[in-house]
Amino acid sequence: MKFLILSAAVLLIVQTGALAQVPPSATEEAGYRGLHAAAAQGDVALIRQLAGDGADLEARDGAGRTALHVAAFKSHDAALEALVTAGADINALEHAAYDVITIAAVADDLELLTRALNLGGNPANITSPYEGTALIAAAHLGHAEVVSALVEAGAPLDHVNNLGWTALIEVVVLGDGGPRHRQAARALLAGGADRTIADRQGVTPLQHAEQAGYGEMVALFKEMAR
């Protein structure tokens, strides 16, 4: 029964996860004007000009993206900084509840993540339809360097999302047991993540790894417990 419940939750992630974080489409970009267009193009000079002329820094497109979200999705680091310097909210959430930090984490964009953190991005923001964090998203995807950066930045290690999972659980149940996910798990454990927090069925990350047959992940958990 525990396996069936977990499988249903994993299937939900597979079916909806790819749609949860949606960058601007080519059609949307073609329709952008003002700051959104400047952000999509990475035009720092135009951003500064428009901001200086009083453009609304928090204006939203149809998906609730501000110009800042657009710059993040396009990985225009300098445009991102120009918008924040002008007063844009680095911690704003778009309609699917993603912020710049989580956009960078999902994209495995360490440079953008670092800049966003330095500009005041909060790694503790509750984001996504799953009420998770950037750290959970990065762990799930095996983005180990991003996980390490977020741990160092003080991201909450043991936040439980609305699926009942922590980052340490997701790195196992949504990972493949391979090197990237093991490195991410190591960063979480080294940072002090609580390996005893179980899911709603009472299964711990170690037990999930054992059930999945991830021998090297199991060995890592046991090694880090010493």
Phi and psi in degrees as a GROMACS rama.xvg file:
@    title "Ramachandran Plot"
@    xaxis  label "Phi"
@    yaxis  label "Psi"
@TYPE xy
-59.8343  -40.364  LYS-2
-65.1121  -39.891  PHE-3
-65.5022  -40.6948  LEU-4
-64.0663  -44.4427  ILE-5
-63.808  -42.2504  LEU-6
-61.4651  -38.6727  SER-7
-64.7919  -40.1141  ALA-8
-67.1546  -41.5847  ALA-9
-63.926  -41.6034  VAL-10
-60.1558  -38.9553  LEU-11
-60.6575  -43.4163  LEU-12
-62.9126  -45.6665  ILE-13
-61.7104  -41.584  VAL-14
-74.1703  -32.7389  GLN-15
-113.413  -20.0163  THR-16
-59.5679  -41.2292  GLY-17
-67.2227  -22.21  ALA-18
-94.2806  -11.8449  LEU-19
-68.3123  -40.4114  ALA-20
-109.024  112.079  GLN-21
-120.256  111.475  VAL-22
-71.3343  163.239  PRO-23
-60.5624  137.69  PRO-24
-78.9405  168.181  SER-25
-61.11  -36.7599  ALA-26
-66.1719  -43.2212  THR-27
-62.3415  -45.1014  GLU-28
-60.7939  -39.4249  GLU-29
-63.8911  -26.0144  ALA-30
-91.5203  -5.09837  GLY-31
-69.0707  146.562  TYR-32
-133.6  164.837  ARG-33
60.4544  -135.843  GLY-34
-62.9148  -36.5344  LEU-35
-62.1591  -42.5925  HIS-36
-65.0379  -43.6545  ALA-37
-62.5994  -40.4713  ALA-38
-65.6856  -43.0724  ALA-39
-61.8684  -33.6629  ALA-40
-88.255  -10.3621  GLN-41
68.7244  30.6707  GLY-42
-88.6787  92.6298  ASP-43
-65.0254  -42.4281  VAL-44
-60.8375  -42.2596  ALA-45
-69.0416  -38.1972  LEU-46
-58.2848  -47.4815  ILE-47
-62.7325  -40.1081  ARG-48
-64.7786  -47.2855  GLN-49
-65.9288  -41.3354  LEU-50
-63.5973  -41.797  ALA-51
-64.7016  -26.8349  GLY-52
-86.3557  1.88111  ASP-53
94.4917  18.1901  GLY-54
-60.3506  147.284  ALA-55
-73.422  108.716  ASP-56
-70.1421  -19.0867  LEU-57
-107.353  14.2612  GLU-58
-60.7636  147.034  ALA-59
-119.941  148.09  ARG-60
-88.6844  -170.715  ASP-61
-64.627  -21.1198  GLY-62
-99.3614  8.8828  ALA-63
81.1499  12.1581  GLY-64
-80.5843  131.213  ARG-65
-83.4532  173.129  THR-66
-58.0486  -31.8738  ALA-67
-63.4066  -42.6432  LEU-68
-62.6413  -40.5834  HIS-69
-62.1596  -45.5507  VAL-70
-59.6598  -39.1174  ALA-71
-67.2516  -46.744  ALA-72
-60.6541  -33.238  PHE-73
-86.696  -3.42368  LYS-74
58.4706  40.2656  SER-75
-94.8557  86.9861  HIS-76
-61.4071  -44.6894  ASP-77
-66.2154  -37.0574  ALA-78
-64.9787  -40.9393  ALA-79
-57.0798  -48.0492  LEU-80
-64.486  -39.3302  GLU-81
-62.6522  -39.9037  ALA-82
-66.8776  -44.5496  LEU-83
-65.374  -41.3107  VAL-84
-60.457  -33.6845  THR-85
-77.2963  -13.3975  ALA-86
120.73  4.12774  GLY-87
-66.4091  147.422  ALA-88
-80.0629  108.707  ASP-89
-66.2916  -19.8559  ILE-90
-104.001  13.2776  ASN-91
-64.0908  145.95  ALA-92
-107.858  138.033  LEU-93
-84.0577  -175.386  GLU-94
-63.4564  -26.6951  HIS-95
-90.147  9.71925  ALA-96
71.0134  33.8356  ALA-97
-102.866  141.35  TYR-98
-110.618  177.367  ASP-99
-61.6909  -40.6228  VAL-100
-60.48  -44.5074  ILE-101
-72.5331  -34.737  THR-102
-59.2945  -45.4253  ILE-103
-64.9717  -39.3008  ALA-104
-64.4453  -45.0077  ALA-105
-65.7185  -36.0512  VAL-106
-77.3169  -6.2735  ALA-107
56.8711  39.9986  ASP-108
-102.585  86.9915  ASP-109
-64.8195  -36.9878  LEU-110
-64.3112  -45.9516  GLU-111
-64.2559  -42.5175  LEU-112
-58.7377  -47.2263  LEU-113
-61.7602  -42.8794  THR-114
-65.1537  -42.9613  ARG-115
-62.8305  -40.8508  ALA-116
-62.6794  -42.6758  LEU-117
-66.5418  -24.3746  ASN-118
-89.6097  3.68495  LEU-119
106.746  8.22556  GLY-120
-62.3287  137.795  GLY-121
-98.4428  111.476  ASN-122
-69.2689  -6.21404  PRO-123
-94.7682  1.31498  ALA-124
-57.4596  139.871  ASN-125
-87.6803  118.564  ILE-126
-133.541  165.007  THR-127
78.5856  161.294  SER-128
-62.4315  -15.1386  PRO-129
-92.2261  5.51236  TYR-130
51.601  48.7346  GLU-131
-105.204  -148.135  GLY-132
-141.891  168.48  THR-133
-59.9379  -35.814  ALA-134
-63.9596  -42.9338  LEU-135
-62.2104  -43.4913  ILE-136
-61.3727  -44.6911  ALA-137
-66.0982  -39.3303  ALA-138
-64.6697  -45.4016  ALA-139
-55.4267  -39.1379  HIS-140
-89.4684  -5.37491  LEU-141
72.4823  30.1989  GLY-142
-87.1041  80.7206  HIS-143
-64.1239  -41.6729  ALA-144
-65.0971  -38.8015  GLU-145
-65.6918  -42.2304  VAL-146
-56.7799  -47.4409  VAL-147
-60.5248  -42.6997  SER-148
-64.4346  -40.0944  ALA-149
-70.4106  -38.8693  LEU-150
-60.0215  -46.0172  VAL-151
-63.9545  -31.7285  GLU-152
-79.4111  -5.27884  ALA-153
94.249  21.4355  GLY-154
-60.4541  145.254  ALA-155
-66.0713  118.915  PRO-156
-74.5251  -29.3083  LEU-157
-117.222  21.823  ASP-158
-61.9254  137.617  HIS-159
-107.31  122.303  VAL-160
-82.4293  -176.096  ASN-161
-78.0542  1.81151  ASN-162
-92.4844  -6.16328  LEU-163
85.3342  21.8803  GLY-164
-116.771  142.32  TRP-165
-93.1075  175.368  THR-166
-60.7761  -37.8205  ALA-167
-69.0757  -32.378  LEU-168
-71.8348  -44.806  ILE-169
-64.2724  -34.4824  GLU-170
-64.0974  -21.686  VAL-171
-93.1836  -55.8163  VAL-172
-73.4013  -25.7139  VAL-173
-107.891  2.53746  LEU-174
-95.4599  -177.165  GLY-175
-114.634  6.72677  ASP-176
75.9096  3.47858  GLY-177
-84.5813  -174.052  GLY-178
-57.4168  -41.678  PRO-179
-64.1646  -44.4972  ARG-180
-71.9984  -32.7451  HIS-181
-67.3189  -39.8289  ARG-182
-64.7517  -39.3838  GLN-183
-64.4542  -42.4008  ALA-184
-62.5887  -40.3133  ALA-185
-61.251  -42.6018  ARG-186
-63.0212  -40.0412  ALA-187
-65.4573  -45.9121  LEU-188
-66.1392  -41.6124  LEU-189
-64.0498  -30.8908  ALA-190
-77.1659  -13.8215  GLY-191
108.719  15.4537  GLY-192
-59.2233  141.529  ALA-193
-80.8785  108.015  ASP-194
-76.6501  -8.16785  ARG-195
-90.6764  -9.931  THR-196
-69.5626  121.431  ILE-197
-99.5841  165.798  ALA-198
-79.7565  -173.491  ASP-199
-67.4543  -16.6876  ARG-200
-95.4934  5.19038  GLN-201
82.6616  17.2821  GLY-202
-98.6124  126.074  VAL-203
-83.4131  165.687  THR-204
-55.9916  -42.6382  PRO-205
-60.1024  -44.5504  LEU-206
-64.8744  -36.3423  GLN-207
-62.1749  -43.3625  HIS-208
-62.7881  -39.6385  ALA-209
-65.4138  -44.2811  GLU-210
-63.8148  -33.1476  GLN-211
-81.6306  -11.0317  ALA-212
76.789  25.6587  GLY-213
-87.3465  79.9626  TYR-214
-58.5098  -41.3231  GLY-215
-71.332  -31.7216  GLU-216
-68.8362  -41.3151  MET-217
-59.037  -46.118  VAL-218
-61.1665  -38.0883  ALA-219
-62.9812  -46.3127  LEU-220
-60.2057  -41.6583  PHE-221
-70.0107  -37.8012  LYS-222
-63.2942  -44.143  GLU-223
-75.2404  -12.1713  MET-224
-82.4551  -10.8707  ALA-225
